[in-house]
Amino acid sequence: MSEKGEVDLTGAKQNTGVWLVKVPKYLSQQWAKATGRGEVGKLRICKKGNMGKPEVSFTLNEELTVIEGIEDKTVSAPREHPFTMQSVGGQTLAVFTENSSDKIALEGVVVQRAECRPAVSDSYMRLKRLQIEESSKPARLSQQLKSPVTNNYKPVANHTYNLEYERKKKEEGKRARADKQQVLDMLFSAFEKHQYYNIKDLVDITKQPVIYLKEILRDIGIYNVKGTHKNTWELKPEYRHYQGEEKTDE
């Protein structure tokens, strides 16, 4: 649609009446194949007497009756399609079209509704049976291979990063939380020997889960985020007691 939302209402001025007809899916698909190739069939309107209702039917061109692609078979669509006429009722319906320039135009107001139905025949019954069989097929089928599939891709039972994750998870599970005072004793004993430790070394010493160990370290230690001893832990000044020359290593 154009930016201003303009609609060509020439059809309304001409009081053009149009029919709104519902057609079977296969019929619309066959019509699409005939785009640019001329007529798709013939429409007959017969009226019996002055007061009788008109009888309307559509006859599909014979060249468009061939339907391919259903179960790799070729079937024929029925040619004769009688109309079931319906009233518009109290509704106001209109038909609009849109051209390549995004221009909307009113083609006319619906004056008649109808349903185009295929005449019951052997060809139609065969078409419906094949359509039902096609729609009932499972989306996935198992197939036995006669020869092994050879390509460069070789599936693995488990990927390296998964194995590493499982290993770490297993190790964490084995590390049961010890009493806090026992962990503190191990930490103080370690810091008497050295002033700085990274978290991995402290985990190896205490055999405690990382999260639990960090909770305790925050109470007694300082984490260095810069400087020579970046990413290491040391005791807070009030807890420091080093052996030998380590006390000068600040």
Helices and strands as residue ranges (DSSP letters): E 7-8, H 10-13, E 17-22, H 25-33, E 41-47, E 54-60, G 62-64, E 66-70, E 73-76, E 80-86, E 94-98, E 104-116, H 122-135, H 160-174, H 180-191, H 199-206, H 210-220, E 221-224, E 232-235, G 237-239, G 244-248
